[in-house]
Amino acid sequence: MKWPVAALLTGLLGLWPAFAAWAEPAQGRFVASQRCEAFQSIRKRTNPDGLEVRPGQRYEVVEVNKRDYDWLRIRLPASATPLRWVSAGCGAVEGLVFNTGKAQGSATGGDICSLPDQHDGYVLAATWQPGFCEHASYQGSKPECEALDAGELRISHLTLHGLWPNRQSCGKHYGHCQGPQMNLRADTLDYVRPWMPNFQYSTRFGRYQWDKHGICQTQMDDDTYFRRAVDLVRQLDESKAGQYVVANIGGGISRRVFYQKVEDEFGSREASHNFLLICSGQYLQEIRVALPRELKTADSLVGVVDGQFASRRPADRNECRADRILIEAGGR
């Protein structure tokens, strides 16, 4: 949920490491001047489907291998694996923007931290609602917390805080872009309510999430955005790590075991770098998951992440430090 405590704000966004430690996020257009292979990996030169860029075609740039780049990562939408590396010598680049927020070769540039579609990934933030309501100072602004305290509401699964387009170079400041107002359909509201309890009382918090984060991407309208966010939270809740939390409501979990379950399910020791546990004291408040810019449709988070693991887990002052983490029970 929306964290009113200033100390919690420092870790909300943008502190996640890049998925490739040596690559630098960038935006612009690559215009091919010759046919060249488009590789999945620069080092291994892998191109299992034989994709090529074609002369005269323009492609979106998502990152470069270094500031004085000789390789660019571009998007080829027709492929099942659309992010590919191409040699810079195969064409020209238009309007390239680095993490300074200024366009290369432009006197005006612009603040890319408040421009839509400049994100290099997403952060899914899932709240453990009873832990938040019991141990955070929400100053009477959360009717769902009042209902929990009164025993009128019971929550036994993770809930949606937000789905945040994230640009590493902007820190926690990527957001508040210009875009359309939220106007959700009635069936979307019904879809969201069980997973974002504040929607059972008003849409104020959802509107805040849309205005601050949702409009910083244009691939999804408001209905699609909130439905996708709910689907992702449900997948997290149904994961081995999520069910480990649910199975220990009223008790505690091991931080080490949680991350081990993530690694086992994803089949990689690096997978836990995409997960971050946030606590208030000993109590779990939130689970954050780093997701790629391309939110693939998949049956589980394993498919959504698709092997794109962060190089390290971000530092956050509110990260759960102790191995034992308490899971507050919801309702009376």
Secondary structure as GFF3:
##gff-version 3
##sequence-region A 1 332
A	DSSP	alpha_helix	6	9	.	.	.	ID=ss1
A	DSSP	beta_strand	24	32	.	.	.	ID=ss2
A	DSSP	beta_strand	36	37	.	.	.	ID=ss3
A	DSSP	beta_strand	52	53	.	.	.	ID=ss4
A	DSSP	beta_strand	58	64	.	.	.	ID=ss5
A	DSSP	beta_strand	71	75	.	.	.	ID=ss6
A	DSSP	beta_strand	83	87	.	.	.	ID=ss7
A	DSSP	three_ten_helix	88	90	.	.	.	ID=ss8
A	DSSP	beta_strand	91	97	.	.	.	ID=ss9
A	DSSP	three_ten_helix	112	114	.	.	.	ID=ss10
A	DSSP	beta_strand	121	127	.	.	.	ID=ss11
A	DSSP	alpha_helix	129	135	.	.	.	ID=ss12
A	DSSP	alpha_helix	143	150	.	.	.	ID=ss13
A	DSSP	beta_strand	159	166	.	.	.	ID=ss14
A	DSSP	three_ten_helix	168	173	.	.	.	ID=ss15
A	DSSP	alpha_helix	186	192	.	.	.	ID=ss16
A	DSSP	three_ten_helix	193	195	.	.	.	ID=ss17
A	DSSP	three_ten_helix	197	200	.	.	.	ID=ss18
A	DSSP	alpha_helix	204	212	.	.	.	ID=ss19
A	DSSP	three_ten_helix	214	216	.	.	.	ID=ss20
A	DSSP	alpha_helix	222	238	.	.	.	ID=ss21
A	DSSP	alpha_helix	240	246	.	.	.	ID=ss22
A	DSSP	beta_strand	252	254	.	.	.	ID=ss23
A	DSSP	alpha_helix	255	266	.	.	.	ID=ss24
A	DSSP	three_ten_helix	269	274	.	.	.	ID=ss25
A	DSSP	beta_strand	275	280	.	.	.	ID=ss26
A	DSSP	beta_strand	283	292	.	.	.	ID=ss27
A	DSSP	alpha_helix	301	305	.	.	.	ID=ss28
A	DSSP	beta_strand	324	326	.	.	.	ID=ss29
###
